[in-house]
């Protein structure tokens, strides 16, 4: 049962991915496409669920490492527990900025999720994540960019056609972050099953998804210290052993501390 019906429209990336990952916020068009993709290509819902679980583990890990600020870029539709709920369960002072340019994501994000603990802060920013300067200027109203931030770019850089440009966007964000900040990113990899699923997704009305090889993903972390392992996200510090790797690869990496901080 969905939490809320939305106005009928063509399938959206956020709604279809939410439905594939077990979320409850989507349109009928999203559900039809997600059901068709999931039935023919079980690797896709497995990747969507693994991506959400990866987010929870990353946020919990970085929060327990002392990070209290989170910049969630291309956040997608809210699925509980979301970034602020995981972070503030560790430290109620955590401050979170969600960024998306889908008006449905922004509307529902504000309406469906509580605004977090009173000692912390949560905000939604309407912006294209590629407009790095604008995002950072606006996020700086909530986050102190002179202190470490966990930057989350999960299942969203695949919407940028050029893999080099996608990685450059990630590096631009990290260049503005304080030492001790983290980058977490993941995307669907270019496997035969995912390639067929992406073609079926586009044929069904979904926006283009650009699959990546591992070699195309890793340059987003250039200059950072990778927290092993790099690869399928369900193998990154899992709560229990994963039955098999998913076709969703990513990594978590830390910006090195300055010599004065060591």
N, C-alpha and C positions, 0 to 999 in steps of 0.2 A: 504494500500500500504506500503510495506516495504521500509525502507530507503536504503537498500543495500542487494543484494543477496550474500550469502556465498557459498563456495564450498559444494556440496552435501556430506552428511555423515550421520551416524546414529544419532538419537536424542541425544542431550546433555541436562543435567540438566538446565544449564543456559539459553539455547535457548528455551526449552519447558516452563520453568517458566516465561520467558520474554513474550512469546506469550500468555500464560494463563493470565498474568497480564495486557494485553493490550498493550505491547510493540510492536515495529515494526522491531526488529532485530532477525531473526531466519532462519533456513534452512527449506526446504520442509519437511524433516523428523521431525523436531521439530513441525512444524505446523500440520502435520498429527496426530502425537501423542497427541498434545495439543487439537486438535479438537475432537478426539475420547474420551479423558478423560473428557473434558468440557461438551460434549453432554451427556455422561452417568452419570457424577458426577458433577453437578453444584457447589457443595461445594468447589471444587478445584479452579476454576477461582475466586470465591468469596474470597477465602483465599489469593490467589496471589495478587489480587487488594488491599485487606485490608493490606497486608504486605507492599506494596509500600506506601500506604497512611500513615501507621504507621511510616515508615522511615521519611517521610516529617515532620510529627508532632513532632517526637522525635528530629530531627535535629533543627527544628525551636525553640522548647522548650529549649533545652540545649544551643543553641546559644544566646537566649534571657536571659538565666541565666548567661551569661558571658563566656561560653566556646568558645574558638576560635580555637581549635584543634580537629580533627576527624580522627579516625582510623577505616576505613570501611573494615571489614574482610569478605572475600568471597563475594565480592561486586556484582558479576553477571554482566550480560550485561547492558550497560548504558540505563537508561530510564529517560527522562527529566520530571521534574527537578530532578537532582541527588544530592547527598550529598553536593558537593561543591557549587552548585547553590543555594540551600536553605540556607546553612550556610553563604555564602558571600552576600546574599541578606540582611541578618541581620547585618553582620560585614564584610566588604571587606577584612579585614586582616586575615580572617580565613584560616587555613592551613589544607589540607586534604591529607591523604595517603589512596589510594585504594589498596587492596591486593586480588589477586586471582592467581590460578595456571592453569587456562584455557587460552591457548594462544589466542583464539578467543576473549575472554573478554578483554585481555590486548591490543590486536591490535585495536579492535573497540573502546575501551575506550579512547585510545589516539587519534584515528582518528576522532571520531564523536563528541566528546564533547570539547568545548572550555576550555582552561586551566585556566579559572577563572580570577579574578580581579588582576591587576598588583601588588597591595600591599599585596596580599595573595600568596598562593602556592598550587599546586595540583601535585600529583605524583602517578604513578601506579607501584606497586611492584609485581614481579613475584615470588610467594612463596606459600608454603603450610602453611595454618594458624596454623597447629599443630606444626610447627617448631617455637615455640614462641620466642626463643632467637634470631634466625636469623631475624625474622620479626621485633622485637623490635630494634635490632641493625641497620637494614636498615631504619626503620621508623624514628629512631633518627636523621637521616640526615636532616629530614624536620621538625619533631615535637620536641618540648622541653618537655621531659618526666618528668621534674621537675615541670611542670605546668599542670593543669587539662586537660584531654583528654576525649572526648566522644568515647567510644569503641562500635562499632556497629557489632553485630553478628546475622544478620537477615536471617532466613530461610536457614541456612547453617549448624548448628550443627547436624541436622538430617542426614547428610552424614557420621557422626561418629557413628559406630555401637553401641558401648558401651555408654549408657547414662552417666555413672559415668565418663568415660574418657572425654566425651564432656563437662560436667560441669567443670571438672578439667582444661581443656584448657582455659575456660573462666576465672576461678579463677586465673590462672597463669598470664594472661594478666592484670587483675585488681590488682594483688599483686605488679606489677611493676609500676602502675600508681600513680600519686600524689593524695593526699586527695582532694576531690572536683570533682574527675573524675566521669564519668557516664558509666554504662553498659546498653545497650539495646539489648535484644535478643528475638527471637520468633521462633517457629517451628510449624509444623502441628501436631495436637494432635491425639491420638489414639482413634478415634471414628469409629463406624461401616462403615460410608460412606468413611472416609479417608482410612480405612484399605482396603476396596475393591478397591478404586482408586489407592492406592499404589501398589497393586497386579497387576492391569491392566497396570499401568505405567511400572513396571518391565517386564511384559509379552510383552509390546510393544517395548522393547529395551532400556528403560530408566535405569539409574543407580539406585541401591537400595536406598530407602528412609526409614529411621528408625523413625517411629512415636514415640511420647513421651506422657506420662501422665503428668498432672500438677505437680505431686510429683517428676517426673524425671527432669522437667525443672527448678524448683525453686532453687535447690542447686547450680546452677551457680551463684546465687546472695548471697551466704553465706557471712556474714560479711558486707554486704552493706545495705543501707537504701532504702527500696522499696518506689517508688512513686506510690501510689495507683491510679487505681486498677491494680491488677495482674489477668490476664485471657485473654479472647478474645481481640485481638489487636484493633479491631474496636470499643471497648468500652473504650479505653485509650484516654481520653481528645478529643473526636471526635468533628469535626467542626459542626456537626449536629447529632441528635439522630440516632443511628444505627437501622435499621429495625429488625435485629436479630443477635445474636452472631455468629461469624465465627469459623471454626475449625482450627484457627491459634492463638495459645496462646503465651503470652510473658509478658515481664515486662521491666520497666526502674528502675534502682537503682543507688544510689549515694554512692561513697566511703566517709565514714565519715571524717570530718575535724579533723585534729590534734588539741589537746588542745590549742596549741599556736596560732592556726588560729581562734579560737572561740572569 
